[in-house]
C-alpha cells in the first residue's frame, strides 16, 4: 500500500463525509428557516388582531 493510495482513500472518505454533512446542513438549515418564517408570520398575525 503506497502513500499515494492511502491519500486517495483518505480523500475519498473525506468527500463522502463532506457530502453527508452538506446534506445534513442543507436539511437542518431549511428546517430552521421554515420555523423562523412560521414564527414571524404568527407574530405578525397576533399583532394585527
Backbone torsions as a table, in degrees:
resi	resn	phi	psi	omega
1	UNK	NA	114.4	-177.7
2	UNK	-83.4	166.9	178.6
3	UNK	-63.6	-39.8	-179.9
4	UNK	-60.8	-43.3	179.2
5	UNK	-61.3	-42.7	178.4
6	UNK	-58.9	-46.8	-178.6
7	UNK	-63.1	-40.7	179.4
8	UNK	-61.8	-42.2	-179.8
9	UNK	-65.5	-43.0	178.0
10	UNK	-59.5	-45.6	-178.9
11	UNK	-61.0	-41.9	-179.0
12	UNK	-62.7	-47.8	-179.4
13	UNK	-66.3	-34.6	178.1
14	UNK	-63.2	-42.9	179.4
15	UNK	-62.9	-40.5	179.6
16	UNK	-63.4	-45.1	177.8
17	UNK	-59.3	-43.7	-179.4
18	UNK	-58.9	-44.3	179.7
19	UNK	-62.4	-44.3	-179.2
20	UNK	-61.8	-46.9	-179.2
21	UNK	-64.2	-38.3	178.1
22	UNK	-60.6	-44.3	179.5
23	UNK	-61.2	-47.1	179.6
24	UNK	-59.8	-46.7	-175.8
25	UNK	-62.3	-46.8	-179.4
26	UNK	-61.5	-42.5	-179.2
27	UNK	-63.5	-48.7	-179.0
28	UNK	-63.5	-42.0	-179.0
29	UNK	-63.6	-42.6	178.6
30	UNK	-61.6	-42.1	-179.3
31	UNK	-64.5	-45.3	-179.2
32	UNK	-63.2	-43.4	-179.4
33	UNK	-63.4	-41.4	178.5
34	UNK	-62.4	-41.8	-179.9
35	UNK	-63.0	-42.7	-178.9
36	UNK	-63.7	-44.1	-179.5
37	UNK	-65.7	-35.0	177.9
38	UNK	-63.9	-44.8	179.3
39	UNK	-61.1	-42.3	-178.4
40	UNK	-63.8	-42.7	179.3
41	UNK	-62.8	-41.5	-179.9
42	UNK	-63.3	-43.0	179.6
43	UNK	-62.7	-44.9	-180.0
44	UNK	-62.7	-39.6	-180.0
45	UNK	-62.8	-42.4	-179.9
46	UNK	-67.4	-35.1	-178.8
47	UNK	-68.7	-34.4	-176.3
48	UNK	-73.2	-24.1	-177.0
49	UNK	-71.8	NA	NA
